[in-house]
């Protein structure tokens, strides 16, 4: 099945609200636990979250690593407004939210100790936008953690995944999940992207819909 692009940014208020209130507990907690298993129990450096959306994973990271700093970037002003609102309700999870689109966003520092991202890759028309941004803001020893959807082999499989994992969600979220599955990259395509970017990262398909990419910059 060929990739079908979807909009790069979530800016519709109904769409933002549905996404921010959706139940991503299993996927998001699984992402953080996988990161923790690789980073360890303590981290007091600065982490960069690319495509943070409503900031749920950024705040989860800050809770696990309270001595860290998190810079969280997203191109959608509407999404970041929601993220800021949630952050104000939980001041013990400080995250610095930054509005900007990749690759032109200007970040507070030139390199980060950890760079992570969830569900950004499939939104990008050109995947190298993500991989070149990772290279730009990484230095020797930077730990990289990327999770995203993996494109199913058919429209029928995509519809089955929506029915299985989003049947209790609002119709707008079911629609977006379906389109995101069609916009995602295959495992083989991601391997090719990393080779083209000269990034030696591990790629593992961790579920019927997710791929996890990780490694340490040499």
Wavefront OBJ file of the C-alpha trace (Angstrom):
o trace
v 0.000 0.000 0.000
v 1.349 3.416 -0.979
v 1.771 6.146 1.602
v -1.029 8.755 1.703
v 0.003 12.111 3.177
v -2.018 13.793 5.905
v -1.797 17.404 7.186
v 1.478 18.153 8.940
v -0.094 20.147 11.804
v -3.120 19.660 14.062
v -4.742 23.092 14.347
v -8.497 22.523 14.316
v -9.789 23.144 17.894
v -12.033 20.053 17.877
v -9.195 17.919 16.583
v -6.782 19.283 19.199
v -9.256 18.686 22.034
v -10.031 15.154 20.882
v -6.348 14.277 20.618
v -5.427 15.870 23.959
v -8.231 14.045 25.773
v -7.756 10.677 24.083
v -6.665 7.626 26.035
v -3.016 7.121 25.089
v -2.079 5.689 28.475
v -0.808 2.353 27.176
v 1.214 3.752 24.271
v 2.613 6.794 26.064
v 3.455 4.996 29.293
v 5.009 2.190 27.263
v 7.179 4.727 25.457
v 8.408 6.285 28.705
v 9.083 2.909 30.324
v 11.078 1.839 27.274
v 13.106 5.048 27.480
v 13.669 4.548 31.212
v 14.919 1.003 30.642
v 17.645 2.433 28.411
v 18.464 5.669 30.250
v 18.309 4.286 33.772
v 16.738 5.631 36.935
v 18.469 9.023 37.000
v 18.861 11.750 34.409
v 19.603 15.407 35.155
v 20.427 16.709 31.688
v 18.319 18.497 29.079
v 15.944 16.581 26.822
v 14.315 17.686 23.571
v 10.835 16.510 22.580
v 10.187 16.985 18.864
v 6.506 17.258 17.932
v 5.260 17.280 21.516
v 1.582 17.855 20.723
v -0.371 18.430 23.919
v 2.729 17.621 25.946
v 1.630 14.381 27.602
v 4.888 12.520 26.967
v 6.945 15.606 27.855
v 5.243 15.791 31.244
v 5.553 12.047 31.798
v 9.288 12.312 31.119
v 9.554 15.212 33.588
v 7.786 13.162 36.265
v 10.148 10.224 35.802
v 13.200 12.529 35.735
v 12.384 15.473 38.028
v 15.988 16.741 37.946
v 15.921 17.103 34.166
v 14.902 19.941 31.889
v 12.583 19.323 28.927
v 12.306 21.551 25.867
v 9.180 20.554 23.944
v 8.598 21.756 20.370
v 5.481 21.742 18.226
v 4.375 23.653 15.138
v 0.717 23.965 16.157
v -0.146 27.019 18.264
v -3.504 25.452 19.147
v -1.855 22.274 20.381
v 0.712 24.162 22.437
v -2.000 26.331 23.994
v -3.625 23.137 25.249
v -0.241 21.864 26.436
v 0.374 25.068 28.387
v -3.047 24.834 29.995
v -2.349 21.290 31.167
v 1.125 22.282 32.343
v -0.274 25.088 34.509
v -2.471 22.512 36.222
v 0.631 20.460 37.093
v 3.400 22.951 38.002
v 5.498 20.147 39.513
v 6.114 18.881 35.950
v 7.901 21.895 34.443
v 8.346 21.732 30.677
v 9.429 24.576 28.422
v 7.119 24.603 25.416
v 8.433 26.130 22.187
v 6.354 27.042 19.131
v 8.086 26.322 15.853
v 8.168 24.085 12.806
v 10.999 21.819 11.845
v 13.562 22.369 10.508
v 13.498 26.181 10.905
v 12.657 26.376 14.624
v 15.321 28.091 16.745
v 15.959 26.158 19.950
v 17.448 27.436 23.229
v 20.626 25.385 22.920
v 22.721 23.788 20.220
v 22.773 20.211 21.549
v 20.767 17.985 23.874
v 21.520 14.998 26.070
v 18.362 13.153 24.996
v 16.204 13.697 21.917
v 12.853 11.949 21.784
v 9.773 12.085 19.617
v 6.445 10.294 19.397
v 4.147 10.246 16.370
v 5.816 13.091 14.497
v 7.472 11.191 11.653
v 4.280 10.173 9.869
v 3.078 13.810 9.771
v 6.091 15.007 7.802
v 5.997 15.190 3.997
v 9.767 14.604 3.974
v 11.076 12.239 6.693
v 14.543 13.766 6.477
v 13.130 16.841 8.224
v 13.117 14.772 11.406
v 16.365 12.902 10.885
v 18.363 15.999 9.942
v 16.937 17.877 12.945
v 18.041 15.009 15.161
v 21.540 15.205 13.701
v 21.642 18.987 14.082
v 20.782 18.974 17.797
v 22.647 15.835 18.839
v 26.259 15.551 19.926
v 28.456 12.602 20.809
v 26.629 10.600 23.471
v 23.143 11.998 22.811
v 20.513 9.302 23.313
v 17.817 9.104 20.645
v 14.332 7.642 21.150
v 11.703 7.839 18.401
v 8.359 6.037 18.332
v 5.881 6.209 15.479
v 3.210 4.319 13.657
v 4.161 1.772 11.030
v 2.055 1.645 7.863
v -0.119 -1.470 7.554
v -0.109 -3.563 4.410
v -3.640 -2.662 3.333
v -6.598 -0.346 3.888
v -8.486 -3.277 5.387
v -5.773 -3.807 8.005
v -5.774 -0.082 8.808
v -9.534 -0.200 9.397
v -9.121 -3.242 11.643
v -6.525 -1.400 13.737
v -8.848 1.580 14.126
v -11.678 -0.720 15.197
v -9.430 -2.518 17.669
v -7.705 0.437 19.322
v -9.931 3.481 18.817
v -13.491 2.147 18.887
v -14.246 4.036 22.116
v -12.780 7.315 20.871
v -14.667 10.181 19.155
v -15.273 9.857 15.426
v -12.790 12.645 14.671
v -10.029 10.739 16.467
v -10.915 7.495 14.694
v -10.680 9.352 11.394
v -7.315 10.876 12.279
v -5.920 7.542 13.464
v -6.934 5.931 10.180
v -5.307 8.702 8.140
v -2.188 8.539 10.307
v -1.838 4.820 9.643
v -2.023 5.470 5.902
v 0.529 8.291 6.224
v 3.009 6.239 8.264
v 6.160 4.711 6.838
v 6.910 1.024 6.525
v 9.689 -0.621 8.519
v 11.794 -0.930 5.357
v 11.280 2.727 4.443
v 12.485 3.835 7.881
v 15.600 1.681 7.534
v 16.279 3.418 4.221
v 15.719 6.885 5.697
v 18.262 6.255 8.444
v 20.812 4.951 5.951
v 20.332 8.048 3.806
v 20.793 10.257 6.886
v 23.864 8.280 7.991
v 22.270 7.559 11.367
v 23.227 4.264 12.999
v 20.054 3.681 15.004
v 18.220 0.469 15.885
v 14.719 -0.049 14.492
v 12.346 -2.498 16.164
v 8.656 -3.050 15.472
v 7.235 -3.260 18.996
v 3.539 -3.814 18.229
v 1.136 -4.291 15.352
v 1.135 -0.517 14.855
v 4.304 0.944 16.413
v 7.979 1.072 15.543
v 10.693 2.169 18.023
v 13.952 3.729 16.867
v 16.798 4.235 19.330
v 20.516 4.607 19.742
v 23.399 6.748 20.931
v 25.156 9.263 18.730
v 28.792 8.321 18.112
l 1 2 3 4 5 6 7 8 9 10 11 12 13 14 15 16 17 18 19 20 21 22 23 24 25 26 27 28 29 30 31 32 33 34 35 36 37 38 39 40 41 42 43 44 45 46 47 48 49 50 51 52 53 54 55 56 57 58 59 60 61 62 63 64 65 66 67 68 69 70 71 72 73 74 75 76 77 78 79 80 81 82 83 84 85 86 87 88 89 90 91 92 93 94 95 96 97 98 99 100 101 102 103 104 105 106 107 108 109 110 111 112 113 114 115 116 117 118 119 120 121 122 123 124 125 126 127 128 129 130 131 132 133 134 135 136 137 138 139 140 141 142 143 144 145 146 147 148 149 150 151 152 153 154 155 156 157 158 159 160 161 162 163 164 165 166 167 168 169 170 171 172 173 174 175 176 177 178 179 180 181 182 183 184 185 186 187 188 189 190 191 192 193 194 195 196 197 198 199 200 201 202 203 204 205 206 207 208 209 210 211 212 213 214 215 216 217 218
